[in-house]
Amino acid sequence: MTSWTKPTDPQVDEAVRQLIDGGHYAYFFDGLKNPLWIEPLRARGFFTEPPGLIKDDEAGTVTLPKWPESGYLARMAPEAPDLVLSIINALPETENSRVQEDLVDALLRMPANKAASALPRVLEWTDSRYRFRLQDKLGELAVHLTRADSAGSALKLAKAILAIRGSRFAEGRSNHDEWEYGQFLEKYLPGLVGSEPLEAFGLVNNLLRDAIEVRKEGRDYSFIWRPAIERHEQNMGHSIEDHLIDAVVTTAQDILSADPDMIHAVLGDLRRHNLPLFLRLELFILRDFGRLAPSDTERRLRDRALFDNPALKHEYAGLLAAQYANLPSPTREQIAGWVLEGPDPSDWCAAVEKQQGAAPSEEDVRAYKSHWQRDRMAWFGEALPSEMAAQYEALVQEFGAPDHPDFASYSRGVTWGPNSPKTEEELRAMQPGELLAFMKDWEPASGWRNSDSRVGLGRAFEAVVTGDPARFAAHGAAFRELHPAYPGHLFSGLAKSKWSDRAWDWGPVFDLLEWVVLQEEETSAPTDDVLEHTWRTTKLEAVRLLDAALRNNGLEFDDRKRVWTVLEKLSSHPDPTAEDLTEWATTEPWTQSLNTVRGEAFHTIMQYSLWCHRNLGTEEQAKGFGSLPEVREVLDSHLNLERESAPAVRSVYGQFFPWLHLIDKEWAAANAATVFPKSVDLQVYWYAAWGSYILFVSPYDDVLSVLRDEYRFACERLDNLPEEWERRDLASRLAEHLMIYFWRGKLSDQPGRELLSKFWQTAPARTRGQAIRFLGNTLEDRSVELSAERLEQLQTLWADRISAQTEDKAEELSYFGSWFASGRFPAAWSLPKLRETIAQSRALKDREDVLGALPSTAPAEPLLTAQALRDLIDISKEPWAIDYKEDEIKQTLALLSTSGNEQAIELARECVDVLASRGYLSFRNALSGAASSSASRPGN
Amino acid sequence: LGLERKLSAEEQQVVRAWLRGLNPACEEIYLSICRVADADEFPGRARLIGHCIRELRIRLLAHFVGEQKDPVDYPAKLRAIAKRLELEGVITIDPAANAETPAETPITIGSDTATMIRELIGKSEAKTAKLVDQMAELLRRIRLESDGPESNLKTIAADFKTVTETQGIAHSPKTDAELIDKDFIARLAAFEGYLHNFATARRFVARLETLDDILDEANRPAS
């Protein structure tokens, strides 16, 4: 051990007087190695006031400050254990688990006997809410204490750490709590078992009993939540109880492997707890160690109540298979006799009669008994007595192999997706006629799970159609004979097929489409299978097929009339009904429009219009809807709220407004106010049309002049942002639209400036910030050209936003980081703006990017760069902001140090001082030529 | 001969510049200390230095923490207590009063008076505690960043209070020969050391070198 120099009083005084700064204070205690300093430092008041938790209720954070003094004590503990111990015992209570960690570290570094004397102190820390690494340290300490002379310290600590009833779990358990608990048992229990095996076993049994009792289930349902005592795929949970069961088992196994004579002590401890779970544990232990306690094994196996208890099935069966051969002959015969005799069916018969209203038949009773015998015989496994073997084989032959007979119930998980009676390959191999006949005749079997269904067959068929549409398109007429599910799957399969290679004839398909849309929809209750097509959803697939065909130019223009016949019919389909005006329909009408027949029909009418527009000559195109009178009639008619009340349909007008404008500018201009109604009582329709427009449409210059009033109205609504807008991001999309128009110079005129001004006046800070960030992202994209005029406008905007008089400006301004980081503005202009921004916002998004941009401004503008860096460091109290950009900051500092600008160099030095004081000692030499030593010892 | 000084001439300049930045009067007071300490002969300099140290402490506190509010008027409070004690017959100020025999029932201090005494003691203690708190606040504001660990500040504040507690020296009836001893020199050195630490508090990296020297010395094994 090192022999140290005792410090003098002046030496200690001098040191203490240097520790005013938190960084120096930490640096000193982190670097002090001499234990002889403890006493004089203690005399001067150190080691008495550990820092507590710092709770920020507003931010919802808790900080655990480091205590450099406790770190020093931990390191000194091996050399001055008594002194450190006396300090630990004299400290006031602290909730700061970071301090507790250091103190436990100190105890770990001193002899176990000495550490044990601090046990009362340590027990105070076991309920700590903010444990982090403390849990592990306490575990290590518990194991360390097993070396102490005083018995029980280690287990006392372990008991406190693992206590189920303590305040730790009073407010429930998180997944992390449960995981941490399991980790603790796995890591530290073996160490405890090694020193005091039976006591440790008793502890985990007690904890398990507490855990079961705390569940307050009324009785022990462990066979449900823990079907097998051993680790098994049927055990789904990772609860504390599961971890404790594992711990009980492994502890028992470890004890008995090391000392088989302990068997009765082990069984005795399990029997202290009068719960079925402990009986299951006993049966399980006996399975592997039954030969150590043959009479106990025999007693348990010949207990008919255990044999019949469904909660014990798994462990009883396991024990029987493992130990049957070792049982005395009479016992073997007794158990075999129970099986051969079969069950008393009276309870079962009564239950069946109660459920079905009639007693089971003799055949049913025989089957019940046979199943029972087959399953019990399976319990024996390899040990099945030879006299039963033939009967077992016969039963398996007759009734099939037993299905996990040792479990009360066996979970197979969930099979996703409906099943088909034939695979795609099988369907593909069939001739179309054969396949259609199969679909016509095949009926799904009754059954509710895992059975083949019409949906399953339909989907397999759909995939076959997609791969080879021509084979089936020609047979459209034949589908009239089938369940409505199949035409739906045919349409869906065709819609998904490759349109570029289309080689199938529309004729039979149109025949089928026209027939389908005329079908009366069932009024009876829908089928049990909610996935199965009804006429409604088959019509939906019909319109989706047309939509796909129109979008992909997959139709001949000569078929225009036939297309319209179907669409016109579906445009008046009752789905969505007035009753469908639910919250969903009003908050997300655009989604509803895609899942209702009429809504989808309107999407397709828009596609139809564009398809016609594409196919018409220039002269006809110029007539707008004059060339598409059938469309205009439907559109006009459904703008009438007496005729059309579904917001879903109105949302389609909004979503296609630029294309309606493309087809017929006059119609669009004349109907804009109707499509987007502003009156208070029609807001649901305004929201439907505007929401789908703003969310799904890019801003087109042509449309701006038509929709300027609508944009203005939307901006006015930002003043009192509806919750729905917030949730659906409508406000940020509006901000994006406006910023795009701004970038394109479309808002430079007086009305445009007024519109922008309205936006900045009414939008909440977050939305304004999103607008700024959107422009910032565009600025950062160097592929986007920036004209001098636009640059000037952007500079004006930044300056205006800084000088704007709004209360919530800080958040908005924080988004300007990306503007600076883009490097698009002259540094001499942008650095002061950055500083003004930081001064007002005291926070900066994209701060890392800003720090990363400073090396590029430092050579030309050293002082401004240094000032900006200082400001940024000032608002970068979180460690990550510095960590991510450490290299760039060092690069900036190096550039500043050689700039020749004295003020900049002085500021750079201040930056280094601040960073070093926060613990970033690697910055100590960041200034070339700065007077500092090369080594940064403590903390490095 | 002048007194032994801790700070070099250059370091004294650093302190002066810092104090000047706070308030030119502070620099003057420090300059007084320097002149008086460095003079070959300056009668009563221990008392003068004691006064200056206290004065600088008051001014530093006033600058960084603010003027002390609600000062306790001890004489007035004590006079009020004495008056009550007299009324209760516990003490007598009148020499002509009959004090030949004590009263048959011993006179005890009334509860109101006891409360007044207790409150006065409490105020005195609070003032001391408050002073340490104020000094801790002074240190917190002087350091590079005001947030950060607090637990070190009270310990150092208590030391700073001890170092600057020079009332006894300032009002001592003793002569310089009796007052200027090893402790006095150490106190002056400590005070100047504090001033230099305050003046260079923002030079974190440079000050690390001082700490490195201290740690080198502290961590040196016994030879």
Chai-1 contact restraints between the chains, C-beta under 6 A:
chainA,res_idxA,chainB,res_idxB,connection_type,confidence,min_distance_angstrom,max_distance_angstrom,comment,restraint_id
A,T2,B,P221,contact,1.0,0.0,6.0,A-B,restraint_1
A,S3,B,P221,contact,1.0,0.0,6.0,A-B,restraint_2
A,S3,B,A222,contact,1.0,0.0,6.0,A-B,restraint_3
A,W4,B,A222,contact,1.0,0.0,6.0,A-B,restraint_4
A,T5,B,R220,contact,1.0,0.0,6.0,A-B,restraint_5
A,T5,B,A222,contact,1.0,0.0,6.0,A-B,restraint_6
A,A15,B,I214,contact,1.0,0.0,6.0,A-B,restraint_7
A,R17,B,G193,contact,1.0,0.0,6.0,A-B,restraint_8
A,Q18,B,L211,contact,1.0,0.0,6.0,A-B,restraint_9
A,L19,B,N152,contact,1.0,0.0,6.0,A-B,restraint_10
A,I20,B,L139,contact,1.0,0.0,6.0,A-B,restraint_11
A,I20,B,R143,contact,1.0,0.0,6.0,A-B,restraint_12
A,I20,B,I156,contact,1.0,0.0,6.0,A-B,restraint_13
A,D21,B,R143,contact,1.0,0.0,6.0,A-B,restraint_14
A,D21,B,L144,contact,1.0,0.0,6.0,A-B,restraint_15
A,G22,B,G148,contact,1.0,0.0,6.0,A-B,restraint_16
A,G22,B,P149,contact,1.0,0.0,6.0,A-B,restraint_17
A,H24,B,L211,contact,1.0,0.0,6.0,A-B,restraint_18
A,Y25,B,P149,contact,1.0,0.0,6.0,A-B,restraint_19
A,Y25,B,N152,contact,1.0,0.0,6.0,A-B,restraint_20
A,Y27,B,L211,contact,1.0,0.0,6.0,A-B,restraint_21
A,F28,B,L211,contact,1.0,0.0,6.0,A-B,restraint_22
A,G31,B,L215,contact,1.0,0.0,6.0,A-B,restraint_23
A,K33,B,N219,contact,1.0,0.0,6.0,A-B,restraint_24
A,N34,B,A218,contact,1.0,0.0,6.0,A-B,restraint_25
A,N34,B,N219,contact,1.0,0.0,6.0,A-B,restraint_26
A,G45,B,T155,contact,1.0,0.0,6.0,A-B,restraint_27
A,F46,B,T155,contact,1.0,0.0,6.0,A-B,restraint_28
A,E49,B,S151,contact,1.0,0.0,6.0,A-B,restraint_29
A,P51,B,S151,contact,1.0,0.0,6.0,A-B,restraint_30
A,V912,B,V205,contact,1.0,0.0,6.0,A-B,restraint_31
A,D913,B,F204,contact,1.0,0.0,6.0,A-B,restraint_32
A,D913,B,V205,contact,1.0,0.0,6.0,A-B,restraint_33
A,A916,B,F204,contact,1.0,0.0,6.0,A-B,restraint_34
A,A916,B,V205,contact,1.0,0.0,6.0,A-B,restraint_35
A,S917,B,L144,contact,1.0,0.0,6.0,A-B,restraint_36
A,S917,B,F204,contact,1.0,0.0,6.0,A-B,restraint_37
A,R924,B,V205,contact,1.0,0.0,6.0,A-B,restraint_38
A,S932,B,V205,contact,1.0,0.0,6.0,A-B,restraint_39
A,S933,B,E209,contact,1.0,0.0,6.0,A-B,restraint_40
